[in-house]
Amino acid sequence: EAVAFYVEAIQLLSAATTVKPQDRVLIQKLQCRGYFGLGSAFQERGEYNESLKYFEEGLRVAKVVEGANRYSSHILHNIGSVYHAEGKLIEAREAFKKAIFIRKALYGLLDPCVPSTLKNLAAVHFDVEDYGKTYRLLSLVLHLEKSIFYNDNNDVAKTWEMLGEVQMKLTNSDLAIKCYTRAIIIQRVLLGKDHIDLSKTLHKLGNALRKHGSLTDALAAYNKALLIQRGKCPDLVAQTLHSVGVLQLQMGTLDLSMQAYTEALQIRKQLYGNRHQDFARTLHSIGIVYKQMGETGKAYEAFSEALWASAAESNIETPSPTQIVERAIALFGESAAAMPLVSCRLFSCASLIVDRMINRDNDVGMDAQSQELNWVAPLLPLLKSFVNAELAAFGDDTTCSESSYKTRKKVTFSAFDFSSVKTP
């Protein structure tokens, strides 16, 4: 509905040709507002190409209209947000910089528009991992916001929260705890004790406390977050439960870790199905718990399924655990395939994916996959040497008992929990 109204308004303004010269500027300013509103509506809908088209049209009109700079600054700010959402970080940074330059000239530093755009610019620097620049920008934002709002504004709380995230990236968990605590104090006053944004900050505080080694306090923060989230946001509940699982594993309470991970996995399966990165991440963590419990067979199954679940989200038709085992037997023999060898599984999975890529590029159907593996023949001696080296690390114990995992030598090639949640 907003789009329709803005389109009609712009059409009416464009049709107004018989107007007094002094009214022409007003009409052009209204056109700028119309294009800004139309672009913002498409931005809200996630239709970024359409959004940028109308923002650019608004900028074109603003350039020829005296006194239209404030519209330009608003448009540039939103253009930066669109580019940021699209992952075009260089373009986003330049748009935000232009908006800041105009806003500083128009309003000075102590106007809410200036720290708002500075904060967005800081978020871009955060995404490019320039944490020093991010910290300096956010420190300036915090100074300006406190001068404008004192502490009576949720923007100040958000800045404290962002500073906490920067400190976590800089491995300063003690400083992150202080930042998150400041944010929580403001949020409780302004938003109330049951607001979902408060629960998100409590979760982040729990992460910082866990990194700092304050495990009991971290668990308390997670539980407070869960009290707010349950019944409101199941995705956040799953996220917090996953963190509880990590914490309980760190505390050595494996049963409680498994309980938290299992509940998180059930929620994520209901929300996303079993072909999603979050589902794979939690399933992978369950595999780690099984490994710590000495349940190596169950750990192996969990890692395999997590690998499949993670890869299944990509456009590649990914191999199933059964197909990987069959390929492992074909490449390395039944004895190697029966063992939980990182290299054996990894190479088998990779060879299946390469086969499918070759067949797809050659327009060969999936049912006609090559079993000859001609392309892998020159690599096979090297791959087998990795597999044999890892097999030798087990020593004489070929039963894969719990003790063998506690005493086996470290394999430099990779770790047991090989199932990265990244796609193959």
N, C-alpha and C positions, 0 to 999 in steps of 0.2 A: 504493500500500500504506500509506503514512504517513497519507493521508486516512482510509482505512478504519479504521485503528487509533485515530486521534484521535476519530472519530465514535463508535466503540464505547465508548471511555473516557468521553466526555462523557455518553453515554446511561446508562452504569452509574452515574456520579456523580449524575446528575439523578434516577435511580430510588432513590437511597439516602435514603429519608425517615425511617426509624426509626434515627436515630443520636443519640448523646449530644450535648448542646449544645456541649461543648468540641470535639467532632469536626466540627461544622458548619463552622467557620471553615476547618479544614484542607481539607474537601471543596470549599468555594468557591474556595480558593486553587488547588486542583488543577483546578477547572473553568477558572479563568483561564489556567492553563498549557495546558489542552487547547484552548481557543479560540485562544490565541496560536499553538500548534503547528499547528492546522488552518488558521488564516489564513496562516501562513508557508508551509505546503505549497501552498496555492492561489497565493500570491504567487510561489513558485518556478516554478509552472506557467504564470505569466502571466495567470491568471484573476483580475484585479484586483477586479472587482465582488464575487465570492464571498469573496475575501480580506478586503476591507473589511467585509463583513457580519459575519464571525466576529471580526475585530478589534474592531468596535464592540460586539459581544456580550460579549467579554472585558472591555472597559472598563466596561460596565454592571455586570457582576458585581464588578469590582475596586472600584467606587465605594462599595459597601455592605460591603466586607470590610476589617476593620482589619488594617493591615500588608501590604496588597496593592499599595502604591505602586510597588514595583519591577517588578511585572508591568505596571502601567500605563505605566511609562517604556519598557519593552521594546516594548509594543504601539504606543505613540505613535511611537517611533522607526521601526517598520516601516510604520505608516500614512504617515509622512512619506516613506518610500522609495517606497511605492506611488504616492502623489500625484506625486512627482517623476518616476517612470517614465511616468505618464500626462500629464505636462506641466502639471499643475495646481500651479504654483510657489507661489502665495500660500498655498494649503492646506498644501502641503508645508512651507513656512517656519513656519507656525503650529504644526504638529504637532511639528516638531523643537524649536522654542522651548519648548513645554510639556514635552517629554521632557527637555530640558536642565535646566529649572527643577527638575523632580522629582529628577533624578540628582544635581545639585549638592547639593540638600538631603539626600539619602540618603547619598551617598558622599563628598562633597567633590570638589574639582577633580581630585585626583590618583588618579582611578580610570579605567581604560581605557574605560569606557562613556562618560565625559564627552567626551573628545577625539574619540571615534568619532562621536557625534552632532553635535558642533561641525563636524567635517569635512564631514558630509553637508549641514549648513546652509550651509557655505561653498560647496559645489557648487551649491546653489540660487542663491545670490547671483552666482556665476559665470555661470549660465545667464541671469540677468536683466541681465547685463553691468554689475553693480555691482562693479567690480574692486577698488576701494579697500576696500570692506567685506570682500570675499573675502580680500584680502591680510592684513587685520588679524585676521580669524578664523583663517586658516591659520598666521599667526605665533604666535598663542596656542596653537593645536593643537600646533605643533612644539615650543614650550617645554614643554608638558605631557607630550608623548610622550617627549621626551628626559629629562625628570625621572623618568618611569615606566620607560622601556625603555632609556635611554641611546641608543646607536645600533644596538642588537642586536635590531632588529625591523623587519619589512618595512613596517609602518605608517609608520615614520619616513621610509623611502624614498619611499613613496607621497605623503607630505606634501611632501617636497622636489620631487617630480615635479609636483604640483599647483601649487606655488609657481612652478615654471618656466613652466607654462602661463599663470599670471596675469601674470608678467613679460613674456611674449611679447605678450599682449594690451595691456600698457602700453607696448609697443615698447622694452622694456629687454632687448635680446637678450643683452647682456653679462652681466646678472644672471641671465637664464634659463639661460645656459651654466653658470654656477656652480651653480645649483640642480640642473640635470639631472646634472651631474658628481657632486655629492654623492649623489644617488639611485643612480647607477650604481655608485659605490664600495660602497655598502651592499648593493645587489642582487647584485653579484659574490661578496661574502662569504657572504651568506645563501642565495642561490638557485643559485649556480653560474654558470659562464661560458656555458652553453648554454640558459638559461631564456628562455622566450618573452617574459616580462615585461621582461627585460633588453633584448631586441631592440626592444621598443616604446619604451623610454626612449632607446636609442641613436638610433632614428629621430627622436625629438623633439629630441635633441641636435643631430643633423644639420640639422634645420630651423632651430634657433637659430643654429648656426654659419653657415649659408647667409645668413640675414638679417643677421648681423654682418659678412658679407663674407669670412669665412674659408672659402673655397670648397674648398680642398684638404682641410682638416680635416673639412669637412662630408661630402665624398665618402668619406673614410675611415670616418666614423661610419655612413653608409648601408651601406657594404660589410660592416662588422662586423654590422650588423643583418641583412643578407641571408644571411650565413653561418649565422646561427642559424635564420632563418625558412625557408629552402629545405628542402623535404621535410616540413615540419611544418604551416605555415599559408599556403596559397596566397593567401588574401585579403590577408594582411600583406605577402607578397612583392610582390603587385601594387601595394599602397599605397606601399611603399618604392621600387619601380622607378619609379613615377610621380614621386616626389620626386627621384630620380636624373635623370629626364628634365628636370625643371624646372631642376635645378642645371647640367646639361650645356648647356642652352639659355642659361643665364645666363653660362656660361663661354665660350660661342661655339662649342662643339664640336657642331655640328648633327647630324652623323652619329651620334654617341654618344647624343645626346638622342633622336633618332628610334628608335634601337635599343632604348633603355630603355622608351620609350612603347609601341613595338610589342609588346614582350614583355608589358608590363602589360596592354595591350588584349587580347591573346590569352587571358591568364589570366582577365580579367574577363568576357570573352565566354563562356568555359567555365563560369565560376561563376554568372553572372547572366543570360546571354543578351545580346541587343543592344537591350534595352529597359530600361535601368537607368541611374540617375544616374551611377554610377561609370564605367560604360562610356562614357557621353556625355562625361564630364569628360576622360577620357584621349583620346578621339577628337578633342575640341575642341583639346586641347593639340597633337596631331599636326597639326591644321590650322595652328596657329601656327608650328610648325617648317617646314611646307611654305611658308608665307608668307615666312618668313625666308630660305628657300632660293631664293625667286623662283618657286616652282612654284604660281602663283596659281590655276590651274585645279584642281589637286589640293587646295589649301587650301580653295577654295570648296566642293568636294564634301565634304570632311571636316566643314566647319562646318555644311553643310546636313544631313548625316547625323546629326551630333551633336545638332542642334536637334530632329530627328525622334525620335532615340533618347531624348532627355531628356523630350520631351513625351509620348511613347508610354506612359510609366509612369503618367501621370495617367488620370483617368476619361474625358477628352475623347478622342473619336476624332480623332486628329491628322492633318493633311495630310502627304502624302508630298512629297519634294523635287520630283517630277515635277508634282504638282498645284499646288505653289507657283509653279513656272515658268509653268504654263498660266494661272494666275490673274494673274501678273505681266504676261503678254502681253495679257490681257483688260483690265487696268487701265491699263497704262502703255505698251504697245506692244512690239514685238519688239526694237527697238534697246535700250530700257532693260532688258528682261528678259535680254538677252544679256550685259549688263555685271554685274560683281560689286558691285552697289549695295546698301548696307545698307538704305536706306529702302525700296527697291523690294521686297526680299525680306521685310522685316519687315511692311510693310503688307499684302502679299499673303497671308502666313501668317495674320496677325491677321484679315483679312477672311474667310478660309475658316473659321476657328474660330468667328467670330461668326455666319456663315451657319448653321453646324451647330447652334449653340446656339438660334438662332431656329427652325430647322426642328424641333429636338427639342422645344422648348416648345410648338410648334404641332402636335406629333404628325405631322410630315411625315417620311416615310422618307428615308434618306440618298440613295437613288437619285433622289429628286425635289428635289434641291437647286436653289434658285433661282439662275439664271444672270443675272438682270436686275440684281441688286445695287442695288435701289431705295434701301435704307437708306444706302448709301455715297455716293450721288450728291451730297448737299450737302457731303460731306467731300472729294470727289475733287479739286477745285481746290487745296486746301491740300496734300493728299498729293502731287499732281503737282509742286507748287512745291518740295517737299523733294527729290523725285527729280531734278528738273531742276537744282537747286542742287548736288546731289552729282555729277550727271553733268558739270556744268560744271567741277568740281574736277579732272577728268581732263585738261582742256585739249584740245588737238588730237589727243592720242594715244589713239585708240580701240581700239588693239590690246591694251591691258592688259598691256604688256610689263613685265618686271622693273623697268626704270628708272622707269616711270610710278608705281610704288608708292613708290619712293624719293624722288621729287620732287613728287608730288602734294600739293596743299594740304591742310591739316587740315580735316576736316569737323566742325564743332562738334556737328552732330546726333548722331553716334555714331562708334564705331571700326569698322574693317574686320572684326575678328573678332567679329561681332555675335552669334554663336550662344551666348547665355548658357545655362548648364546649368540655369537655373531654368525651370520649365514656363511655357508662354505664358499 
